[in-house]
Amino acid sequence: MEMDFIVDKQTKMVYIAKEFAFELSLVWDAYTKPELLDQWWAPKPFASRTKVMDFRVGGRRFYAMVSPDGQELGWVLQKYTSISPKTNFKLFNAFADENENPELPGSDWDLSFSEHEGKTKVSISIYNESLERLERMIELGFVEGAKAQLKNLEELLAALKQEPNT
């Protein structure tokens, strides 16, 4: 399916738009349920391991990126700032240590979901508080990693759709 991916260093923004051939409720669940998120959030061969996830305004997700040999390579803390069920949620995202101490500055994520004729479009805008943070994200492979994540998500959605009772 179609995907747009734009990095704008001038505004310190990243824009991602991806369409999935699946209904909105399934895509929403993949973004908001830890047992699904951990199946696709990391680019292969890495994995995402959620330690805490409380999907509510004021709640948080705290997770590690895990290497194929099981080593936790880095932690990320996300704090949910706004949730409109099945249409939008916003979060503050920051690298962190294993004790949930954020490494500032961070970034503000705005994720919107819309469905049209059985297809769901996810639009993501990410505002980085500093150009240095955006450049660090890019150096750490964010663009390639995000594209790989979305491919993983598409594969997971296809597998979930094949399961009975989904």
Residue, then its C-alpha position, 0 to 999 in steps of 0.5 A: m500500500e501507499m506510503d509517504f515519508i518526509v523529513d523536514k529539518q527546517t521545521k524539525m518535523v517528520y511526516i509519515a502517512k501509510e495506508f493499510a488494506f485493513e479495517l480501522s479497529l484492527v489497525w488501532d489495536a495494533y498501535t494501542k495494545p502492547e501484545l500487538l505493538d511488541q510484534w511489529w514495533a522494532p525493525k527485524p531482527f530486533a524486537s520491542r519489549t514493553k515493560v509498562m503500558d497504560f494507554r490512557v491520557g496521562g499514562r505511559r509506555f516504557y519499552a526497550m529495543v532488544s537485539p537478536d541475542g536478547q540485549e536491551l539496547g535502549w529504552v524509550l518512554q512515551k507519555y500519552t497526552s491526548i486520546s480520541p478513541k479510534t481517530n487520534f492519539k498524541l504522545f511525548n516520546a523520549f529516549a530513557d535509561e532503564n529506570e525511566n529517566p527521560e533523556l531530553p529533549g524529546s519529540d511530540w507525536d500526533l497519530s491520526f487514523s481514518e478509514h475509507e472503503g475498508k482501508t485505514k490511513v495512519s498519518i503521523s507527525i513528529y515534532n522534535e524539540s531540537l534539530e540535534r535530536l532529529e539528526r540523532m534519530i536519523e543517524l540511529g536509522f529512524v527512517e529505515g527503521a520506521k519503514a521496516q516497522l510499517k512493513n512488519l505491521e502490514e505483515l502482522l495485520a495480514a496474519l491477524k486477519q487470517e485468524p478466526n475471531t478477528 
